[in-house]
Amino acid sequence: MRLGALAVLELEDEPPLVQACFHGDPDELRALLYKREDVNYQDSEKRSPLHAAAYCGEAEIADLLVLSGARVNTKDNKWLTPLHRACCSKSDETVEALLRQEADVNARDKNWQTPLHVAAANNAVRCAEYLIPLLTNVNVSDRAGRTSLHHAAFNGHKEMVNLLIERGATINAYDKKDRRAIHWAAYMGHVEVVKILVDHGAELNCRDKQMYTPLHAAASSGQISVVRLLLELGVETDAVNAYGNTPLHIACLNGQDVVVSKLLEYSASLNAVNNKGMTPLHFASASTHGSICLEILVSEGANTKAQSEDGRTALHMTALHGRFTRAQSLIEHGCLVNTCDRVGNTPLHVAARYGHELLINTLLDRGADAIHRGYLGMLPIHVAALNGYVDCVNKLRSSMPAFDINIPDDAGRTCLHGAACSGKVECVQYLLNEGGNLTLQDIDGRPGIRDDEGYDAVHYAALKGHKLSLEMLLDAAPTDLLRSGAPYSPGHLAAYSGHNDALLVLLGYMMNLDIKDANGRTMLDLASFQGHTECVETLLTQNAKILVHDGITRRTPLHAAAMNGHTKCLTSLLETADDGNIVDCTDMHDRTPLMLAVERGHIDSTVYLIRNNAIVNARDSEGRTALHRGAACGHEECMDALLRHGADVTLRDNMGRTAVHMAAMCGHMPLLISLLTTGPLERLEDNKGYTPLHYSCYNGHDVCVEALLEYEEMKKFTGNLFSPLHCAVINGNDSCTEMLLDLLGPSIVSLEDHQARTALHVAAYSGQGESMQLLLSHRADANVRDKAGKSPITYAAANGHVAAVELLLENGADLTKSDNEGNTPLHHACFHNREDIALLLLDKIDDSITINMANSELRTPLHIAARNGLVPVVQDLIGKGGSVLALDDNGYTPALSCAPNPRIADCLAIILAHMPFSATPNHVTSKSSRFTTSTPAFGHTKTLDGGTLSVDTLGSQDTREHSGSVQSSDSEFY
């Protein structure tokens, strides 16, 4: 363990006191101390003379310095104290001297290491003997969780290990990676330390966080002596780590052939598979130093045909890394040369992918199939061409004299496609010389061999920007680049990718520079969109048109450049344009480039467009200006630029909203303040009467609410009667609610919308408990009724908000109050199948009068509960005196209400009337005729805004529907 690299300083440049420490002359030091030299001087590394004395092991000098006022626990910039330095130097006399002067034995450096850690790492046994009696715990850990025993074991200090164990060190203490001292001793090959640890109870098969055992550790570093010792002690030979690897896997991975032999001698599993299905042979085939390991494994009978989960054999692994001699050995021991992996690739495909020519020779000599199709139907020669390995292509081609070089893969791509994509000119030239043909027509009659999407070799070369390959391909077979079945022409691909040199080559073969891709976009549009200024200038020099609209949003190259903030491209476009008004060209939504630049927050582009006379107050099809967009997106710099250049704050969109509305709606407080300062504050209602305060409250932007309420005009709730307080409570924006109540007082609690609903109605409807508590604490009336006669508890009950119902009951909600249709909260709970609410209400009702209250259709809660099958509610209602003989306006009792339709109810009434000892009196019959089918079974109740409660119809025979939705003044809110 190093105690940090010492800064290289010239000793003669240091103060005399430091030099005296290094000279080791106490008399010289005394003379300097007499001259009052600074004993606490610190160099650039914050090291003091006491650090120097401790480092040099000068106990007498250290003693003199401390007695002269040197701080004994001073720390350098690595937080090392003189005691750390003395332990590192193994100077027990200095340690003793410092301890006499009360040096801190628990001091920690930046790695949290104490002097004992340092002593253990440096085998300073005598120093440790001085330190340990002063410590309460010898198992203190450093930042990595390692104890002093870990450090001693790692460095192989057996005397220190013995001392620590004798003084109570925990043998099986683990660090932050769960590694124990035996792991480190095994990894470093300290056999004697391992023996000591084992003799004192160290666990042989202990595991770290990744499940490595000491045997794994020793095997990885090739510590054969430790491996032998552990095997003799009977450790688990085939223990697996978190990845399923045994010690044999690890030894093969690291090329530890001696360890491999020893493990096999102790019956390690030769063909064990890890989590990916790989055997030790896979590892030996791929590893850098695994050749001898492979020979040992195959000689012991390892399965050369074993495949991993991805289908690869050991031969695939040799192909991956070009181990051709190992490939020969595997084939000689039975490995199949044409085995396919999971995606269909043989070892020959893999060798071609990585350009291992010698291995390709070996595989071909041993019978590898050069025309086997692998992934996407590619032959090995396709793979080699795609990666530009001309020597491999040549080798594979020479092995197939009759092979047609233009044979495509499953995607229709030939070798020439792949070579063009790789950009390797030699490979392209070779294929052209071998008969690669660009002039052939495909099955659709298109010139040039193309893949399934219509792309030919020229497209691939253009996409990658390979100028030389393009020139070679076009010289070999000039093609009409405008005739293309592909979504993009080669020119589009080059422009989009910013390959200007390739674009210049292509333009020499193109007559029309304004051809469009499948989306109607030109090369200039794509280059502008990507910000490739050089390509833009090249196209403009060749007279490409600027004002060309695409086929999706009818954007132009100006829009494309502005939306991505490519100011240099905008500059090139506008400086080239003949018409200055082009700066305000519009897309299908009437958006100008300025609008898109502001929307994306590109300040440089915004300023440039404004300086080039872009109309700042232009409107899109929704009536919105650039200012609306900046306010909604919160781009302050763009907004400042617009306002400085005459943007009109008062302009409204088609919904009557200004930029102030947008800023308030989206919560951009700084912009909101800026706009309020700039524009007028009166008449800020939109087409539906909503003000910026409405929107801020609805969306919970409390900072905007606070800013708006600074203005007296905003404190007057104008516009839509669905007030800002209503907006705040409906979404539970309690900070906004509290702010409104604190600033405007409790009078706003009683404000009503056009249906006479208060904020408490709305909060109860939404089940916003905290908002309700705020309103009730400001004297909101729990029994206030709207135009439909409904109180807040009616809405809470209908919508199933248990907590809201409980809160209203605690605040005196009256359960006997009915709405205009005669329905009580209990009726509404039963109407909406709110069983839990109904039971809660019944717990609060003791008199049978309330239980038997009938609505305008004479239906009691028992009628409705029975109709909806609310069994517990029916039981409670009857138990509390609910009348089972009550008749509704159809003459039905609660029992008859259970019938699914009127005809069945009539039949049931007739049967009951003629039953002996019938509980139903004979005179109780339906008012409807036995043949009547159109009489409704249940009444209906109106909502507070004139609609109907949105519940399922209470029977298929009902002709009137119940709607439970509380309709807002603004359909956008609900």
Secondary structure, DSSP 4 states (H G I P E B T S, - for coil): ----PPP---GGGS-HHHHHHHHT-HHHHHHHHHTT--TT---TT---HHHHHHHHT-HHHHHHHHHTT--TT---TT---HHHHHHHTT-HHHHHHHHHTT--TT---TT---HHHHHHHTT-HHHHHHHGGG-S-TT---TTS--HHHHHHHHT-HHHHHHHHHTT--TT-B-TT--BHHHHHHHHT-HHHHHHHHHTT--TT---TT---HHHHHHHTT-HHHHHHHHHTT--TT---TTS--HHHHHHHTT-HHHHHHHHHTT--TT---TTS--HHHHHHHSTT-HHHHHHHHHTT--TT---TTS--HHHHHHHHT-HHHHHHHHHTT--TT---TTS--HHHHHHHHT-HHHHHHHHHTT--TT---GGG--HHHHHHHTT-HHHHHHHHHT-TT--TT---TTS--HHHHHHHHT-HHHHHHHHHTT--SS-B-TTS-BS---TTS--HHHHHHHHT-HHHHHHHHHHS---TT---SSS-HHHHHHHHT-HHHHHHHHTT-S-TT---TTS--HHHHHHHHT-HHHHHHHHHTT--S----SSS---HHHHHHHTT-HHHHHHHHHH-S-GGGGG---TT---HHHHHHHTT-HHHHHHHHHTT--TT---TTS--HHHHHHHHT-HHHHHHHHHTT--TT---TTS--HHHHHHHHT-HHHHHHHHHHS--S----TTS--HHHHHHHHT-HHHHHHHTTSHHHHS--S-SS-HHHHHHHTT-HHHHHHHHHHH-GGGGG---TT---HHHHHHHHT-HHHHHHHHHTT--TT---TT---HHHHHHHTT-HHHHHHHHHTT--TT---TTS--HHHHHHHTT-HHHHHHHHHH---HHHHT---TT---HHHHHHHTT-HHHHHHHHHTT--SS---TTS--HHHHTSSSHHHHHHHHHHHHTSTT-SS-TT---SS-TT-----SS---B-TTS-BEEE--SSTT--S-EEE----SSTTT-
